[in-house]
Amino acid sequence: MRKEPRSVRSNQRSRQTLTAKQKRELARLAAVRDDQIDISDVPELPPAAWKDVVRGRFYRPVKQAVSMRLDADVVAWLKKRGKGYQTRANRILRERMLDESRRA
């Protein structure tokens, strides 16, 4: 008996555009400085709670296939650590992107 593949249903709400009121509210919240946010009712986690944390475990950005022409020595450098050279390249580019966006 052939098993049908499971379908993934997206959240329809995520496809809706924001109303002007929602955009104003998000802009107002984004303007609040971190030191102005009251977190007194949020308990701080002990260091032991963070020992097995894995960054990106639940969030996966959408990947887009691209074709790039890179210098051969750059590709060799990325590949010399073994499998995962595309992931390494993505991580390097993401770090640079975030660094530049922090400076802007």
C-alpha positions in Angstrom: 0.0 0.0 0.0 1.4 3.3 -1.1 1.6 6.0 1.6 0.6 9.5 0.6 3.1 12.2 1.4 2.2 14.4 4.3 1.2 17.9 3.3 2.4 21.0 5.1 -0.2 23.6 5.6 0.9 27.2 6.0 -0.6 29.7 8.3 -3.0 31.7 6.2 -2.7 34.7 8.5 1.0 35.0 7.6 0.1 35.6 4.0 -2.2 38.5 4.8 -0.9 42.1 4.5 -0.9 44.2 7.7 -3.4 46.9 8.2 -2.3 50.5 8.6 -3.2 50.2 12.3 -1.1 47.1 12.7 1.9 48.8 10.9 1.6 51.8 13.3 1.5 49.5 16.3 4.6 47.5 15.1 6.5 50.8 14.4 5.6 52.1 17.9 6.8 48.8 19.5 10.0 48.8 17.5 10.8 52.3 18.6 10.8 51.3 22.3 14.4 51.0 23.6 15.3 47.7 25.3 16.0 49.5 28.6 12.4 50.8 28.6 10.8 47.3 28.5 9.7 46.1 31.9 10.9 42.6 32.4 10.6 42.5 36.2 8.0 39.7 36.0 10.1 37.5 33.8 12.4 35.2 35.9 16.0 34.9 34.7 17.0 31.4 33.7 20.0 29.9 35.6 23.1 29.1 33.5 22.3 25.4 33.6 19.2 26.0 31.6 21.3 27.2 28.6 23.8 24.4 28.5 22.0 22.3 25.8 20.6 25.2 23.8 20.9 24.9 20.0 20.6 28.1 18.0 18.2 27.8 15.0 16.6 24.6 16.2 13.1 25.7 15.4 13.6 28.6 12.9 14.8 27.7 9.4 15.1 30.6 6.9 13.7 29.9 3.5 16.6 28.7 1.2 16.9 29.9 -2.3 18.9 28.1 -4.9 21.4 30.4 -6.7 24.3 30.0 -9.0 27.4 31.9 -8.1 30.8 32.1 -9.7 33.4 32.1 -7.0 37.2 32.0 -7.2 38.6 28.5 -7.1 40.8 29.2 -4.1 37.7 30.4 -2.1 35.8 27.2 -3.0 38.8 25.1 -2.1 39.1 26.9 1.3 35.4 26.4 2.0 35.6 22.7 1.1 38.8 21.8 2.9 36.9 21.2 6.2 34.7 18.6 4.5 31.0 18.4 4.0 28.9 21.5 4.5 30.8 24.0 2.5 27.6 25.7 1.3 26.4 26.0 4.9 29.7 27.5 5.9 29.5 30.0 3.0 26.0 30.9 4.1 27.1 31.4 7.7 30.0 33.7 6.7 27.7 35.8 4.5 25.0 36.0 7.2 27.6 37.1 9.8 28.8 39.8 7.4 25.2 40.8 6.6 24.3 41.1 10.3 27.5 43.0 11.1 26.8 45.5 8.4 23.2 45.9 9.3 24.2 46.6 13.0 26.6 49.4 11.8 23.9 51.0 9.6 
